[in-house]
Amino acid sequence: MAIVVKGYPRLSETFIAQEIEGLEQRGLRAVLISLRHPTETTHHPVHERIQAAVSYLPEYLYQEPLRVLRGWWAARRLPGYRAARAQWLRDWRRDRTANRGRRWGQALVLAHELPASVRWLHVHFLHTPASVTRYAAMMRGLPWSGSAHAKDIWTTPDWEITEKLADCRWLVTCTAAGRDRLAALAPSPETVSLVYHGLDLAHLPAPPASPRLRDGRDATDPVVILSVGRRVEKKGLDDVLEALALLPRDLHWRFEHIGGGPLGAKLKARASQLGLAARCTWHGPRERSFVFDAYARADVFVLASKIAGDGDRDGLPNVLMEAQSQGVACVATRVSAIPELIDDGDSGLLVPPGDPAALAAALESAIRDPSRRARMAAKGAAIVRSRFSFDSGVDRIAGRLKSGIALARRAAPA
């Protein structure tokens, strides 16, 4: 099989990497196809454990014109080329963008260079990567399936989702909210299934043996508030800063953030305007071992997810499950699938998105009551281990892929 992704490796997409590793452990042989080259200088240990070879398509067509031309020259002789080209032209008329043209060029290269042994395509994300996969699959006459996650579910036009779900054999997604949206747009609702990412607990460190008891009264030992995620609008880091500025002056805390993204300079400037700069540490994108060391010293984990102006939003953020697995109490927002993981007041605290005052109140409550934090953290860890099993999810995906590949192999001409 070939697994198509937007970029590889990516620090923020451990859920994809751990799934690829899980599929390999279950006997599936794959090649990885990435639409983009990596932009980060570090990676996670899981990327080193993955055996599949990686091929990169032309990220921008003008950078490799001869490769694109060779792809077109070869692909136009494939039996499904005319149908794929007609489909792309229909899409182009509805979406006259440079990105749509780039998708076609990448699909030509993929259809030409895909190893002859590949019998199945599986793609992560329903927007650009699925378009490239769909066109290439049509040209090569191959079946394809997919995994939808977050932004791709909510920002892809309805017409495009409907047509892609009509073409693919099946698709999984990681939240009930996402499943419901996609199933409503699918010609056959049973095409879409809910499979939570879960955590590969076998490769995670054990949580600290004793609960964290800091309560914000000791200036020499402040409460550690941690957040992990990209510095983009949907993560709500601006709301986190506003909430921190509202905390009572008698509380002693420090804030740490791990992750990169385009809003870094703006967020640091806002922290300075609010008088918080001395209490905030911005680590930037870091490897997984650094992230888990941060969980180990954190008292509270905060994630203020919200719906961005372009409709982008989180699915079920893995960082919340990671924090809970390490015994950290979580304060988050009622967005997308977060309430599927956190039961407000029982396994964490939830507030409305875009409400810094409510977020500040929840943070203060968590800071001042370490015993309650410990109870919520223990309940959250138990839920992650019982309801969000990585093994059961990847078992389901592997089973469907193996069955599909076997059928495709028998149906393929000699």
N, C-alpha and C positions, 0 to 999 in steps of 0.2 A: 504494500500500500504506500501511497504518498500522503504525507500530512502537510498541508499548506497553512502557513502562518503569516502574519503581517510583518513581524520582525523577530529575529532570533540570534542570540539569546537576549532576553529582556529581564531585568531585575524585578520589574513589577508584574511579571506574568509567571510566577512560580506554579500557579495552578495548571497552566498548560504543560510546563516542563515535567511536573510530577505525573501528569496523566500519560505523557509520552513514555516516561520511564516505566510506569505501571503496565502499559500495553506491551512494551518489550519484555517485561518480566513474565507476561502471560503468553509469550511465544509468537507475538506478531513482529514481522520484519517490516521495517519502514525506511523510507527516505524522507528527509525534511526539505521542504521548499519554502524559502522565505522571500517575501516581496521587498524587504528592506534589509540593509546591512545593520549590524549592531552599532549603537551610538554610545554605549557605556563601556568603560575599561575594565570593569569587574563582572563576575558572574557568580552564580551559586554552585555549591557542590553537586546539586542534582544535574546540572548541565554537563558536568564531567562524567557522570554515571551513564548518560545516554549514549548509546552506541551508534545511532543512525547518522549517516553522512548528511551534510547540509549543503544544498545548492542555493545560490542567490540569483533571482531574476534581475533584469536590468531595473534598477530603482527609478531611474529617469531614462526615457527612451533615447534621448539625444546623447547620453553618455556611451551607449553601446549600439550605434546605428547598424553596424554590419551584423551583429548578433540578432537584432530584431528583423533585419532583412532576410537573413538565413531562416529564421523562424517562419516568416511569412511564406517564403518560397517553398519550404517543406510542408507547412501546414495546409496550404491551399490544395494539396494533393490528397489530403485526408478525406475519408468518406463523409465526415460530418462538418466539413468546413463551411459549405454553403448555408447549412442550417444555423451554425454558430454565428456566421457573419450577419445573416438576416436578423438574428436575435440581438446582436450588438447594435445594429442600425436602429432597431426599434427602441432599444434602451437609449441610444444616443439622441434620438429625436426628443425624448422626454427629459434628458439630462445632458445638455450640451456643455460639458465641462472638460477641462484638460485631464482630470482624473479618470473620466470615462474613457477617453482615448488611451491613456496609459494602461488601463486595465486590459484593453484589447491587445495592445502590443505585448504586454507580459503574458497574456494567455497564448499568443502565437509562439512565443519562446517556450513556454511550458509544454504546449502540445507537441512541439518538435523535439525537445530535449528529454521528455519524460522517459525513463527506462522502459523497455518493452515488457519487462517482467511485472510492471505495476498493473494490478487488476482493479484497484479501488482508490478513490481520492477521498480524503477526509479533511475538512477545512475548519479552522477556528476563526470565528467572527463572520457575521452574516452580511457585512457591507462589502468593502473592497475585496478582501480575500475570497469571499464566496463568488463574486462576479468573475474574477480571474479563473477560479476553479470551475465554475459552471461553463464558461466558454471553452476552456480546454477539454473538459469532460465531453462536451458535445462533439468537438472535433475528433477526439480519439474514440468516441463511442463507449465511454467508461461510466459506470455508476459512481455517484458521490453522495456523501453524507456530511453533516456539519455539527458544530457546537456553537451556539450563540451565547453571548455573555452579558453585555450591559449596553454600552453606547450603540452598538450595532442594532440592538432590538428597538431602541427608542428613537433613533435618528434616521434610520433607513425608511424611505417612502413606503407607504402601504402597498402600492402596486408592485414594487420590487420584491418585497417580502413574499407576497402572495405567489408571484411567478417563480421565485426560487424554491419555495416550499412545494410547488407543484412539480418541479424538476428533480429535487433531491429524493433519495430513497427514504431517509429519515433524518431527524435533527433532534439534538438534546439541548437543554438549557438548564441553567443552574439556580433558577428561582421560580417560585410558583407564580409570581407576578409576571415574569417574562414568559413563562409557559402559557399563561392565560391569554396574553396579548397575541402571541404567535399562533396559538391554536385557533383564535377567532379569525385570523387572516388566512389560515391554511385551507386549501380546497378540501383536504381530509384532515380533520383535527388530530387524528391518531398518528399523523406524521411526527408530531412534536411530543417529546417526553421530558419529564423533570428528572434530572440527575444532579444532585448536589456535588460540588467539587470535593468537599471534605478535606481532611488533612491526612497526610501520610505520617501517622504518629510514630512509625518505626524509625523515622529519620529525624525526629525532633528530640531536643534535650528534655530531661525530666524537669518538672516545675520545682521551684524552691520548696524545701521541706517545711518551712514555717511561714505563716502569713505575715504580710508587711503591716506594721502597727503605727506608722507615722500618722499624726493627725493634724499637722500644720501649725502646732503651737511652738515648736522648737526652731528658732531661727538658724541654729547651727546644723539642723538635720531636716531640711524642708521636704515636703511631699513632692515626689517626682510624677509629673503628668506627661505622658508620652503620646505621640501621634505618629503614625506611619502611613505614607501615601504620597502620591504625586502632588506637586503644588499646582493644582488646576482648580477651576471654579467649583466643580462638583464635589470636591472634598471639603469645602466649607471652612478652610483654615482662616479665612477672614473673620468668620463668626467665632471661631475658637479664640482668636486674639481679642475680639470685643468682649467675649465672655470673661476671659482672664482679667481684663481691665476692670470688670465689675465685681470681682471677688473682694471681700472685706480686707481691709488693710492689716488686720491682726492675723491673717492666714499667711503662712510661709510656704512657698512652693517654687518650683522651677519647671520650666516647660522644655521638652526636647522633641524635635521633629526629625524624622528620617525620610528622605525622598527628594527627588529632583523635580524639575518642571518649570514652565515659563513664568510663573508668578512669584518666583523666589525673591527678586529684588523688591517688588511691590509689597510683599508680606513683611520683609525685614524693615522696610521704611515705615510701614504702619505700626509695627511693634515699637519702633523708636518714637513715633508720634504719641503713642499711648503710654510711654514711659516704661515699657516692658523689656527693652532690649537687653538689659543686664541679666534678666531672668530667663531668657530664651536662648536655646542652643540649636542651631540649624546644621545638621550633620550632612545633608545632601544624600545622594543615592549611595547605599552601602550594601555589602554582601550579607547573606542571611545570618552568618554567625554573629555579626555585629548587631543585627536586629534583635536576635534572641538574647544577646547580652543586655540589650536595652530593656527588653521585657523583664529580665531578671531583677533589674534595679527599679522598675517602675511600680508606683502605687496605684495609679489610675491610668487607663487608656481612654483617649477621647477621639471620636471620629464624627465630625459634624456634617455628614453627607447631605447634599441637597440637589435639586434639579437645576442644571445649568441653563443659561439663556437659550442655548441651541437644542435643549431637550436631553442632553447627555446626563446620565445618572449612574450611580453604582448599581451592581447586581447584588451579590452577597459578598462583601469584601473579605478576602481571606485573612487580612490582618486582624479582624475582629476574632475570628476563630483561633488564630495563632495566639493572640493575647489571652484569650480565655483558657487555652490549653496550658498556658504558663502561669495560671493562677492570678491573673490581673483583672480587677473589676473594670467593666467597660461602661462608658457613658457615650451614647450615640443618638442618632435621630431616626424618626419613623419615616424612612425612605426605602422604596423598593423592597428587598427581601430581608432587611435588617430585623424587622419584627418576627420573621420566621425563625431567627436565631435567638434573639434576646426577648425574654418576657419581662416587661417593665416592672421593676421593683422586686423581681425574683432572681433573675439571672443577670441583671444589669439595670441600667437606667436609660430610658428613652425620652426624648423631648421632641417637639415639632422642629422641622428644618427651618433654617433662617431665623431663629429666635435666640439671640445671644443672651437675653435675660433669663430665659428658661434654662439654657445651657449652663449659665453661671450658677443658678440655684442648684442644679443637679450636681455640678462639680463640687460646690461647697458642701452639699450633703454627703457626698462620697468622701471628701477629704476629712471631714470632722468625725466620721464614724468608721474607724478601721474594722470594727467587729462586723458591721453590716457589709463592708467591702469584702471581707473574707468569706462571708456566707454567699454573697452573690457570685464571687469568683469561683467558689467550689461548685455551685450549681451550674454555672456556665461551663466549667471544665467537664462536668458529667454529661451535659447535653451534647457538647462537641464529640465526646467519645461514643455516645450511644446513638445519636440521631444523624450525625454527619460523618458517616464512615466513608473514608476514601476507598477502601477495598471493595465495598459493595457497589459503589458507583462505577469504578473502573472495570469491575467484573462484568457489569451490564453492557458497557460500551465495547469491551473486548469481545464478548459473546456475539454481539450483533455484527461487528466487523468480521470476525472469523466466518460466520455464516454467509455473509454477503460476499466475501472474497472467494469462498469455496464455490458458491453458485456462479459467480462471474467467471471463475477459472473453467468450470465445466461448460459454460455457455460460449466461451471464447473460441473462435475458429482456429484451426491448426496453423 
